[in-house]
Amino acid sequence: MDVADRVVVVTGGASGIGRALCRAAAAQGARVIVVADIDAAGAEAVAHELGERAAAFRTDVASGAEVNALVEFAESTYGAIDLFFANAGILVPGGVEASDEGWERIWHVNVMSHVWATRALLPGMLARGEGYIVITASAAGLLTQLGSAPYSVTKHAAVGLAEWLAITHYDAGIRVSCLCPQGVWTNMTGAGQRRDLRAVAQSTAGRDGFLEAEVVADIVLAAVAEERFLILPHPEVATYEHRRADDRERWLTGMRRVQASLRPRA
Ligand SMILES: NC(=O)c1ccc[n+]([C@@H]2O[C@H](COP(=O)([O-])OP(=O)(O)OC[C@H]3O[C@@H](n4cnc5c(N)ncnc54)[C@H](O)[C@@H]3O)[C@@H](O)[C@H]2O)c1
């Protein structure tokens, strides 16, 4: 899809990858960019920076009613949404002992928000025979996230949903992409401490280097132009996924080793 002249919505648009997607869509001539975020002031700031064709809309994507309200606002104000970036996401650390509140929150933000957005978008897109949804998952959705079971589980679910949609609705003209980066410098990865190399060394997400959000956004828009499903800003992830599929036991052994190497030494 060519982004020029399109109506674009970005969730999590106030910061990081979402903000970079808003800027990149504007640079490619989108007609409208709706910057949706739970951080109303941050969304306003991005919309202000982009000028008249951008609007901020405060949305908590953990609420189905708010996701519906976002789609309704964009469509009633600007017309059909052509391209929806379901990008907002959070990380909850820990294993199964993480609180039920934490599991529920991340399930809603990282998975159900995409279900709700798609449910609201699909009838119109199917009627028009066109529409594009980009789901931001993570390399953790193809592999795993050491240190966070909730993130691993929900990002795997996000990849599963994106694949299902891409198969089910392709012939009806719906296009879906799934973004699976490793480390990207954003608030989520403590961008403020980017010069603290310890943070990088202690993170598997940073194994193959952190990318700037702007670089990731350009890669995403290139994939959208090609209508390519899987977006891997870190190409190494494809190799890891092959290794995992080829020999799961060996892959698990390797991951255990990586985990052991990250344990703080006394
Ligand atoms: N940064 C990385 O290394 C990395 C790697 C892989 C995947 N991701 C994914 O990229 C996406 C964007 O994250 P980022 O790294 O840009 O982080 P970020 O923290 O800079 O941005 C996330 C944005 O989402 C918003 N948000 C959080 N909860 C929300 C909610 N309930 N409703 C609406 N907005 C909400 C935040 O306010 C923030 O503006 C996430 O889905 C994340 O899981 C990030």
The ligand as a MOL file (V3000), in Angstrom:
LIG
                    3D

  0  0  0     0  0            999 V3000
M  V30 BEGIN CTAB
M  V30 COUNTS 44 48 0 0 0
M  V30 BEGIN ATOM
M  V30 1 N 11.5920 -1.1130 22.2120 0
M  V30 2 C 11.8500 -2.3810 21.9040 0
M  V30 3 O 12.9740 -2.8630 22.0540 0
M  V30 4 C 10.7430 -3.2470 21.3540 0
M  V30 5 C 11.0890 -4.4860 20.8030 0
M  V30 6 C 10.0970 -5.2850 20.2900 0
M  V30 7 C 8.7850 -4.8720 20.2950 0
M  V30 8 N 8.4630 -3.6640 20.8540 0 CHG=1
M  V30 9 C 7.0580 -3.2710 20.8490 0
M  V30 10 O 6.9280 -2.0190 20.2110 0
M  V30 11 C 5.7210 -1.3980 20.6440 0
M  V30 12 C 6.0030 0.0480 20.9670 0
M  V30 13 O 6.8530 0.1080 22.0910 0
M  V30 14 P 8.0490 1.1460 22.2270 0
M  V30 15 O 9.3020 0.3750 22.3480 0
M  V30 16 O 7.9420 2.2010 21.2070 0 CHG=-1
M  V30 17 O 7.7780 1.6830 23.7100 0
M  V30 18 P 7.3760 3.1110 24.2710 0
M  V30 19 O 7.1650 2.8570 25.7220 0
M  V30 20 O 8.3300 4.1680 23.8330 0
M  V30 21 O 5.9730 3.4180 23.5650 0
M  V30 22 C 4.8080 2.7290 23.8950 0
M  V30 23 C 3.6500 3.7110 23.8030 0
M  V30 24 O 2.4480 2.9670 24.0740 0
M  V30 25 C 1.6510 3.7290 24.9460 0
M  V30 26 N 0.7610 2.8640 25.6970 0
M  V30 27 C 1.0790 2.0000 26.6940 0
M  V30 28 N -0.0280 1.4300 27.1780 0
M  V30 29 C -1.0650 1.9490 26.4630 0
M  V30 30 C -2.4600 1.7470 26.5020 0
M  V30 31 N -3.0240 0.9410 27.3900 0
M  V30 32 N -3.2180 2.4310 25.6190 0
M  V30 33 C -2.6630 3.2860 24.7210 0
M  V30 34 N -1.3590 3.5250 24.6560 0
M  V30 35 C -0.5560 2.8610 25.5210 0
M  V30 36 C 2.6340 4.4610 25.8570 0
M  V30 37 O 2.0370 5.5950 26.4920 0
M  V30 38 C 3.7290 4.8270 24.8710 0
M  V30 39 O 3.4950 6.0860 24.2730 0
M  V30 40 C 5.2110 -2.2370 21.8140 0
M  V30 41 O 4.1660 -3.0800 21.3720 0
M  V30 42 C 6.4240 -3.0530 22.1980 0
M  V30 43 O 6.0770 -4.2530 22.8510 0
M  V30 44 C 9.4200 -2.8370 21.3720 0
M  V30 END ATOM
M  V30 BEGIN BOND
M  V30 1 1 1 2
M  V30 2 2 2 3
M  V30 3 1 2 4
M  V30 4 1 4 5
M  V30 5 2 4 44
M  V30 6 2 5 6
M  V30 7 1 6 7
M  V30 8 2 7 8
M  V30 9 1 8 9
M  V30 10 1 8 44
M  V30 11 1 9 10
M  V30 12 1 9 42
M  V30 13 1 10 11
M  V30 14 1 11 12
M  V30 15 1 11 40
M  V30 16 1 12 13
M  V30 17 1 13 14
M  V30 18 2 14 15
M  V30 19 1 14 16
M  V30 20 1 14 17
M  V30 21 1 17 18
M  V30 22 2 18 19
M  V30 23 1 18 20
M  V30 24 1 18 21
M  V30 25 1 21 22
M  V30 26 1 22 23
M  V30 27 1 23 24
M  V30 28 1 23 38
M  V30 29 1 24 25
M  V30 30 1 25 26
M  V30 31 1 25 36
M  V30 32 1 26 27
M  V30 33 1 26 35
M  V30 34 2 27 28
M  V30 35 1 28 29
M  V30 36 1 29 30
M  V30 37 2 29 35
M  V30 38 1 30 31
M  V30 39 2 30 32
M  V30 40 1 32 33
M  V30 41 2 33 34
M  V30 42 1 34 35
M  V30 43 1 36 37
M  V30 44 1 36 38
M  V30 45 1 38 39
M  V30 46 1 40 41
M  V30 47 1 40 42
M  V30 48 1 42 43
M  V30 END BOND
M  V30 END CTAB
M  END
